[in-house]
Amino acid sequence: MAGLPLAALLCASAAYGATYDEGRLDPSWFGQDDISFVETDEIDYLWVRQGADLAGRSFHFVEWPESDFIGPKAAERDDEDRRLARQMRADMHNSFAEIWDGMIGDTSTSEGDIEVVGRIVDCSTGSRAAKVLVGLGAGAGSTVIDLKFTDKATGELLAAIHHRVVSGTSWSTTDSKFFKWVKKAGKELADQGFASAYAKGDRRTD
């Protein structure tokens, strides 16, 4: 993947109040007014603070708030979609802590110097019948999340992630596909480091 120079990324800030991903990504939730996102191999939208070094840090994954769907499909989500979001939300902090432990650093659900919290902004169970009968992406389920990393000592936002996982095969459920992505994203961040993954990414404007 061809990346932009780091200086170009840092100078190209997103206007405060702008949204991305058809309204599913609202930068104001991260509490930072100069976020310029990039796309990496495994993460749709990634931002990392200039000079932030997350290597060797400890990460405290806290419980996620109740899901509040946003974006163009929010009003169309039914009870099954919202039930799946509730089920996934309840265990997200545990799952991220378990899967990323030893990959990005020491992780815990009770302590750590970087607080990590997320939210589900959209969720769909999809249509199993459409997946089987039509194929080609029809009836795909999906989960869209935000994730932010905040330094407890300073209150500074260190990194932000927004990602959409699509489950488009008849044997794959939305949640199982999502947690496969968690492992892939964690490996990318572990192998490259947060700052390097960001510097190599392609800037997002949509």
N, C-alpha and C positions, 0 to 999 in steps of 0.2 A: 504494500500500500504506500502510495506516494504521500509524504507528509509535508506540511507547511513549516517554514522556519519558526522557531519558538517566538521570536520577536514579532512576527506577523500575527501570531495567535494572541499574543498579549495586547497588541494594539487594537485588534478588531473586537471590541467589546459589544455585547448585546445591549440594546437599549432597555432600561428598566421598564418592566410592564409588558415587554414583548412575550409572545408565546410561540412555542414550537410544536412539532408533531401534531398538527391540526388542532391545537388547543389543549392537548393532553399534557404538555409540558409547560408549567408556569414557573419561571425562574424566581418569582417573588416568594415561593414557598421555601426556598433555600436561604432567604434573608441576605442575599448578596446582589448588588446592583450592577456588577460588571462581569457577568458570566458570559464567556465565549466557549460554546461547546464544540467538541470534535467527535468524529465517529472513528472507532477503532475496529479491529477485526471482530471483537466479540461484544462490544458495547455500542449501542446506538448513539448515546449522548454522554460524553465525559467532560468534566471540567476539573482542573487541579490548580490550586493557588500557586502563583509564582514563588519559587523558593521553598515550597513545602516539601519536607522530607518525611515520608511516612514509614520508611524502613526502620525496623527495630522498635516500632511503637507498639503499644498494646491497645486493643480495640474492645470497647464495651458496647455490645449490641443490646439495645433496649427494645421493649415491646412497642409494636407499631400501633398507631391510633386507628380508630374505626375508619373503614374505607369510605371515601367521598368521591364518587365518580365524576370526572370532568371530561370534556371533549365532545365531539360531534355525535357519538353513539351513547352518551350517558343516559339520556332519557329512554332509550330503547332497551336497556338492560332489564332482564326479568328477575323473578325471585330466585331461580336457579343460579343465575350469574352472581347475584348478591350473596347467596348462600355459600358458593364456592369461594368468593372473596373473603367472607368471614372466616371460613375454615382455614384458608391459607394464611391470612393475616395473623391469626392466633399463634402460629408457630414459626413465622418468618424469622424473628430474631434468633430463635434457637437453631433454625436450619442454617442461616448464614454463619453463625458462630461455629457450628459443628463442621460445616463444609470448608470454611476458610481458615480454620485453625491450623497453624503451622504453614499456611500458604502465604498469606499476607503479613503474618506476625502472630503474636499471642492474642487469642480471642476469648471473650467471656461474656456471660449474660449478667454478671454482677459487678464487674470492675474493669478498669482500663482507662488510659489517659486520653483516648479519642472516643467520643460518643458517636455511635452509628445508629441512625434511625431511618426508617423508610415509611412508605405508604403505598397502597394500591390505588391507582387513579382510574383504572378501567379493568374489567374482567369479563370474559365471556366463556361459557362452557362449549359454545359452538354447537353444531348439529352433526351427531354421529351418522345419521342416515344420509345426509348430504355428502359427508366425507366418503362413505362407502359407495354410494350410488353415482355421484357426480365426479368426485376426485378433483384434481387440478386446483387444490386450495379451497374448494367450496366447503362451507360449513366449518371453517377453521375456528378453533377457540383461541383465546389469547389472554395474557396477563400483562399489564403495563404498570411499572413501578417507578417511584423516585427513591433515591437513597442519598443521604448526606452524612458527611464525616466532619465532626466539629471538635476542635481542640478544647478540652474541658478547662484548661488553665487560662486560656485567653479568650475563649468564646468565638474564635475565628473559624469560619468555614474553610476546611482544607480541601475537600473534594466533593463532587456532586455527580450522581449517575442517574440517567433516565433510560429505561430500556423496555422494549416490547418483545415478549416471547410469543410466537405463534405456534399452535399445535395443529398441524394440518394432515396428520395421518390417522387412519381408522383405529390403529392400535395404541395411539399415544394420547394420554389425557393431558389436560392443560397443566395440571400441577406437576406431573412427572417430567414433562418437557421443560418446565420452568426450572426445576432443580438441577437438571442436566446443564442448563445454561449457567446457573450459579457456579458450578464447578469449573466450567470453561472460562468464565470471566475472572474467577479467582486465580486460575492458572496464568492467564494473560497478565494480570496485575502483579502476580508474584514473579513471573519470569522477567518482565520488563521494568517493573517499578511503576508507581503511579505517574510520576513526572515524565518519564520516558515514553510511556504509552500515550500520554497527552501530547507530548511534543511531536510524536510521529503520526498523530491522527489527522484526519481531513476535517476542516472546519465545517460546521453545520450552519446553514442559514434558514433552514426550513423547519 
